[in-house]
């Protein structure tokens, strides 16, 4: 577990992520991370947007279903 300290940043409150956390998340300064709520109510910080992952999965399903149509259109 990594403890995070809340810090005043202008009129907002921010969290400073230590280098260890940045390495584990695979992110660096300027990257976007997402705070999401898990099914059990816990909050999670992640470097990917679960909505984008859902949309990609849906696109892959459509591509699989209409593979022959896409091949014909690509000719």
Backbone as ProteinMPNN parsed JSONL, in Angstrom:
{"seq_chain_A": "XXXXXXXXXXXXXXXXXXXXXXXXXXXXXXXXXXXXXXXXXXXXXXXXXXXXXXXXXXXXXXXXXXXXXXXXXXX", "coords_chain_A": {"N_chain_A": [[0.85, -1.174, 0.0], [0.485, 2.238, -0.765], [0.795, 5.298, 0.755], [-0.92, 8.336, 0.243], [-0.704, 11.854, 0.141], [-2.93, 14.528, 0.569], [-2.914, 17.669, -1.012], [-3.04, 21.208, -1.017], [-3.802, 22.909, -3.949], [-3.932, 25.72, -5.438], [-7.275, 26.638, -5.655], [-8.106, 24.101, -5.405], [-7.801, 20.631, -4.375], [-5.143, 18.399, -4.441], [-3.5, 15.286, -5.28], [-0.365, 13.962, -4.695], [1.551, 11.79, -6.495], [3.884, 9.398, -5.661], [7.126, 8.518, -7.048], [7.371, 5.715, -7.188], [4.68, 4.877, -7.414], [4.006, 6.031, -9.882], [5.658, 4.573, -11.588], [4.61, 1.971, -11.254], [2.027, 2.364, -12.276], [2.675, 2.985, -14.828], [2.849, 5.529, -15.927], [3.576, 9.014, -16.6], [4.581, 12.44, -15.948], [2.111, 14.638, -17.114], [0.527, 12.718, -18.333], [-2.768, 11.212, -18.451], [-4.82, 10.001, -15.875], [-7.4, 7.893, -14.528], [-9.972, 8.038, -12.157], [-11.926, 5.672, -10.876], [-14.936, 4.011, -9.805], [-15.15, 0.949, -8.231], [-16.977, -2.189, -8.352], [-17.459, -2.922, -5.722], [-17.545, -0.519, -4.45], [-15.127, 0.62, -3.849], [-12.518, 2.964, -4.675], [-10.534, 3.399, -7.586], [-7.419, 4.122, -9.139], [-6.407, 4.436, -12.423], [-4.536, 4.028, -15.475], [-6.064, 3.884, -17.769], [-9.145, 4.46, -19.497], [-12.124, 3.052, -18.543], [-14.466, 3.21, -20.062], [-13.595, 3.658, -22.662], [-12.291, 1.231, -23.064], [-14.512, -0.461, -23.017], [-15.845, 0.408, -25.314], [-13.975, -0.28, -27.293], [-14.0, -3.072, -27.056], [-16.635, -3.56, -27.875], [-16.457, -2.656, -30.533], [-14.675, -4.57, -31.526], [-16.271, -6.864, -31.355], [-18.239, -6.235, -33.264], [-16.651, -6.111, -35.552], [-15.813, -8.766, -35.723], [-18.271, -10.028, -36.152], [-19.089, -9.005, -38.619], [-17.035, -9.615, -40.373], [-16.681, -10.721, -43.014], [-18.087, -8.88, -44.575], [-16.596, -6.526, -44.127], [-14.18, -7.328, -45.307], [-14.973, -7.569, -47.987], [-15.636, -4.92, -48.532], [-13.15, -3.759, -48.322], [-11.83, -4.365, -50.62]], "CA_chain_A": [[0.0, 0.0, 0.0], [1.211, 3.503, -0.828], [0.021, 6.389, 1.352], [-0.909, 9.559, -0.551], [-1.05, 13.038, 0.92], [-3.705, 15.545, -0.133], [-2.206, 18.937, -0.975], [-3.765, 22.353, -1.579], [-3.273, 23.398, -5.22], [-4.848, 26.808, -5.769], [-8.563, 26.456, -4.993], [-8.411, 22.674, -5.457], [-6.972, 19.726, -3.577], [-4.52, 17.429, -5.329], [-2.775, 14.146, -4.721], [0.954, 13.8, -5.282], [1.885, 10.374, -6.627], [5.329, 9.187, -5.583], [7.743, 7.888, -8.213], [7.036, 4.281, -7.154], [3.319, 4.713, -7.932], [4.045, 6.36, -11.304], [6.266, 3.438, -12.277], [3.65, 0.856, -11.237], [0.923, 2.709, -13.172], [3.203, 3.144, -16.176], [2.523, 6.876, -16.381], [4.54, 10.059, -16.276], [4.026, 13.791, -15.888], [1.337, 15.023, -18.286], [-0.414, 11.657, -18.705], [-4.081, 11.252, -17.814], [-5.252, 8.809, -15.145], [-8.836, 7.92, -14.267], [-10.433, 7.582, -10.857], [-13.185, 4.985, -11.117], [-15.505, 3.291, -8.668], [-15.273, -0.492, -8.453], [-18.283, -2.757, -8.003], [-17.608, -2.96, -4.268], [-17.547, 0.849, -3.934], [-13.759, 1.108, -3.699], [-12.068, 3.842, -5.739], [-9.308, 2.919, -8.212], [-6.73, 4.996, -10.087], [-5.953, 3.599, -13.525], [-4.104, 4.824, -16.621], [-6.943, 3.738, -18.918], [-10.55, 4.803, -19.289], [-12.926, 1.847, -18.742], [-15.465, 3.434, -21.119], [-12.9, 3.426, -23.933], [-12.087, -0.223, -23.148], [-15.816, -1.04, -23.363], [-16.111, 0.739, -26.711], [-13.079, -1.086, -28.115], [-14.526, -4.439, -27.029], [-17.83, -3.551, -28.719], [-15.986, -2.565, -31.909], [-14.112, -5.872, -31.905], [-17.412, -7.765, -31.571], [-18.854, -5.873, -34.545], [-15.72, -6.512, -36.607], [-15.877, -10.227, -35.824], [-19.572, -10.41, -36.702], [-19.193, -8.57, -40.013], [-15.709, -9.789, -40.968], [-16.79, -10.915, -44.464], [-18.523, -7.613, -45.155], [-15.454, -5.612, -44.11], [-13.215, -7.806, -46.315], [-15.505, -7.211, -49.298], [-15.544, -3.46, -48.676], [-11.74, -3.372, -48.399], [-11.292, -4.664, -51.974]], "C_chain_A": [[0.894, 1.234, 0.0], [0.312, 4.586, -0.256], [0.183, 7.643, 0.5], [-1.36, 10.721, 0.308], [-1.82, 14.017, 0.037], [-3.037, 16.895, 0.077], [-3.068, 20.028, -1.592], [-3.055, 22.812, -2.841], [-4.238, 24.468, -5.711], [-6.123, 26.648, -4.969], [-8.973, 24.984, -4.941], [-7.534, 21.905, -4.482], [-6.447, 18.669, -4.521], [-3.837, 16.319, -4.561], [-1.438, 14.074, -5.448], [1.27, 12.314, -5.299], [3.401, 10.219, -6.569], [5.832, 8.424, -6.804], [7.388, 6.405, -8.316], [5.649, 4.029, -7.754], [3.272, 5.005, -9.432], [4.608, 5.198, -12.115], [5.277, 2.278, -12.356], [2.469, 1.108, -12.168], [1.378, 2.815, -14.623], [2.879, 4.5, -16.773], [3.64, 7.839, -16.003], [3.845, 11.407, -16.301], [3.326, 14.133, -17.206], [0.354, 13.965, -18.762], [-1.725, 11.835, -17.95], [-4.32, 9.926, -17.093], [-6.72, 8.992, -14.799], [-9.118, 7.364, -12.886], [-11.812, 6.979, -11.082], [-13.647, 4.271, -9.861], [-15.684, 1.828, -9.046], [-16.651, -0.964, -8.002], [-18.529, -2.763, -6.501], [-17.589, -1.573, -3.624], [-16.166, 1.431, -3.728], [-13.405, 1.998, -4.887], [-10.726, 3.329, -6.261], [-8.743, 3.98, -9.143], [-6.138, 4.094, -11.159], [-5.517, 4.486, -14.688], [-4.995, 4.662, -17.854], [-8.387, 4.022, -18.515], [-11.395, 3.553, -19.543], [-13.988, 2.005, -19.827], [-14.83, 3.205, -22.486], [-12.671, 1.928, -24.121], [-13.384, -0.921, -23.545], [-16.125, -0.795, -24.834], [-15.225, -0.074, -27.655], [-13.58, -2.526, -28.185], [-15.77, -4.553, -27.92], [-17.44, -3.496, -30.195], [-15.411, -3.887, -32.392], [-15.215, -6.9, -32.154], [-18.056, -7.51, -32.936], [-17.957, -6.318, -35.7], [-15.729, -8.027, -36.807], [-17.168, -10.663, -36.525], [-19.674, -10.112, -38.199], [-17.86, -8.669, -40.759], [-15.778, -9.901, -42.495], [-17.191, -9.62, -45.169], [-17.362, -6.632, -45.212], [-14.402, -6.025, -45.128], [-13.678, -7.412, -47.715], [-15.383, -5.711, -49.541], [-14.093, -2.994, -48.855], [-11.139, -3.608, -49.777], [-11.424, -3.491, -52.901]], "O_chain_A": [[1.923, 1.273, 0.675], [-0.81, 4.776, -0.727], [1.293, 7.976, 0.084], [-2.287, 10.592, 1.108], [-1.42, 14.3, -1.092], [-2.642, 17.236, 1.192], [-3.754, 19.79, -2.586], [-1.852, 23.076, -2.821], [-5.252, 24.152, -6.334], [-6.078, 26.535, -3.744], [-10.068, 24.661, -4.482], [-6.639, 22.466, -3.85], [-7.201, 18.103, -5.311], [-3.628, 16.408, -3.352], [-1.391, 14.12, -6.677], [1.26, 11.654, -4.26], [4.119, 10.845, -7.348], [5.059, 7.768, -7.502], [7.134, 5.9, -9.41], [5.464, 3.078, -8.514], [2.579, 4.31, -10.175], [4.103, 4.877, -13.192], [5.122, 1.668, -13.414], [1.959, 0.173, -12.786], [0.561, 2.743, -15.541], [2.66, 4.618, -17.979], [4.521, 7.524, -15.202], [2.663, 11.503, -16.633], [3.889, 13.938, -18.283], [-0.564, 14.278, -19.52], [-1.779, 12.528, -16.934], [-4.051, 8.858, -17.641], [-7.225, 10.114, -14.777], [-8.564, 6.336, -12.496], [-12.755, 7.687, -11.436], [-12.853, 3.966, -8.971], [-16.299, 1.513, -10.064], [-17.392, -0.227, -7.352], [-19.668, -2.626, -6.053], [-17.613, -1.456, -2.399], [-16.039, 2.625, -3.456], [-13.933, 1.809, -5.983], [-9.883, 2.88, -5.485], [-9.489, 4.657, -9.851], [-5.456, 3.114, -10.855], [-6.062, 5.574, -14.875], [-4.702, 5.252, -18.894], [-8.785, 3.847, -17.363], [-11.386, 3.037, -20.66], [-14.372, 1.017, -20.451], [-15.457, 2.623, -23.371], [-12.84, 1.413, -25.226], [-13.36, -1.871, -24.326], [-16.612, -1.69, -25.525], [-15.687, -0.509, -28.71], [-13.583, -3.131, -29.257], [-15.929, -5.539, -28.639], [-18.021, -4.204, -31.017], [-15.633, -4.283, -33.536], [-15.103, -7.719, -33.066], [-18.375, -8.447, -33.668], [-18.442, -6.839, -36.704], [-15.661, -8.507, -37.938], [-17.156, -11.551, -37.378], [-20.274, -10.88, -38.952], [-17.598, -7.887, -41.673], [-15.009, -9.241, -43.194], [-16.679, -9.313, -46.246], [-17.158, -5.975, -46.233], [-13.788, -5.163, -45.755], [-12.873, -6.972, -48.537], [-15.06, -5.288, -50.65], [-13.842, -1.956, -49.467], [-10.055, -3.107, -50.074], [-11.025, -3.574, -54.063]]}, "name": "protein", "num_of_chains": 1, "seq": "XXXXXXXXXXXXXXXXXXXXXXXXXXXXXXXXXXXXXXXXXXXXXXXXXXXXXXXXXXXXXXXXXXXXXXXXXXX"}
